[in-house]
Amino acid sequence: MYHPYFRGKQFELIAIRETAALMAKSGFVPIIEPVREALKGLERTLTAICDAGGEAIVIINPAYGDHAEDGVSISTLLGNGFLNKDCISAGILLTNDMNIDDAMACHAKHQAHRPVFIHAGFTEAKALAEALGNDLSETRHVFFEKHCHKLYRKHLKGSKTRILLRDGFERRRNADHPAVELFSDLHLTFEEEDMDGFGDFLIVGDDYVEGGGPAYAVAIHLTFLDPDKDEVMYIYHFVSTTKDTPTDPGGKFAQALAKLIAKLDSGTSRLFASTAIAEFRELHDKGHFPGLGQVKKLSMRHHIETLADFFSE
């Protein structure tokens, strides 16, 4: 059903490990595109997913990061540690610089890893369907919505599973975020799109950024479902008051956190009472700044918990 897409940085992997049991229980299947050379964190994360009885898709040919030129070490990790486990599948990222021969060769190479096609700029959907032939009905496909229009997706309609990925996060400078805006309704409409499930890029967005610069403004991004608007998902951006200096990220976090707590205490936030929200309250009570990576991790956890609660009903 729900396929959250992670780019495999440290705090994203930690977020997956901390929610592995919940995602397994909810039937959520994370997609992980490894971007860091060291794979120990990824290995621990995949082990946690399997131990929880969950599933994940790991992209073996990333478009970004340290493995963009060569994903052999990722394939080796899957082959050595997870080949005999049904919990981990190999994701084949189909980009605009790949042709049909590349796609089919990658598919054949990873047959033992239950391959999943991830469509991210590839243009030969019709040729792929023809090349797969009768095997099409056993294949799984994930579509980046911005690259895959309905006619493109229609060519692969006979496949076993089709998932639509939508980027609900509008990337801009933290200082320029509005207080609240629309995130997505795909959790409500994916079946109308003739899909078997949906995914998103959580509160990070699809745009890949290798490293963050100085934080002129600190923002806490939290999603919520609005029952007065048919359970459509919106996102709050709690932005620090100070926005014109690269110093004092801890002080700016305290300003953003104070806005979050005020909204929670107003009783009108609509925010799900997740374990992540409880941790934000604890940070406020202690006056503690855990670092921006931890803040992002908590926001990702909250997003997953919010959707898990929605589908549990």
C-alpha angles and dihedrals in degrees: 000000000000118000113184111198118223129182093212104245118153100268093040090057090048090051089054093049092049092051098036095108093046093048091048091050091047095046092243116155116202120211113215125196105191111222102167124081095224110076101187092098090050091049091052089048094051090047090052090051093050093044089054091052093248136129136234140181116223118197109228097193106043120195094212140041134017096334098047093107098038128017096178093115090055091051089047091053091052092045095048101041111019109026093107095044123090092207098080127058130185114244116211110206109215107202133175093264093060126090131203093268091054091050095049093044091053090047092051092047093055101040090121090058097058093247124223122198114229108197110210109153100331111142105195104078094138092050090047092053090049093048092050091050112167090359090068091087090062097049129097125217136194118194127204097219095216090059101036120062121192095266090053091051092046091067089065097044094119094062125114098247134010123190126186120212117204125184106223095172117094107211115218138127111301089238090059099053117116118233092254137357144166115287107176148313095200093109085065101037108036091104090054086055086058091247131138093217145346141229143188142189093252115224093327103069132217097277108102118223117182097207137354123245125220113315106243086172130016119216133189110208116202129171127213140176117238112217090193090060101047093275093294111166120246131178131225120212109201101194127189118253091230110073107150106073134059093219135091104030089172092058091047091050089053089054093050092044091051089056090050093050092047090053092048092049091050089069092226102089098101086209114148112244094245127168086251091059089051089054091050088054090049091051089051093049092050095041088230128155108205097186130271093271091059090048091054090047092054091050091051091049091050091052092053093045091049093055092042090055091048094053093042087067 
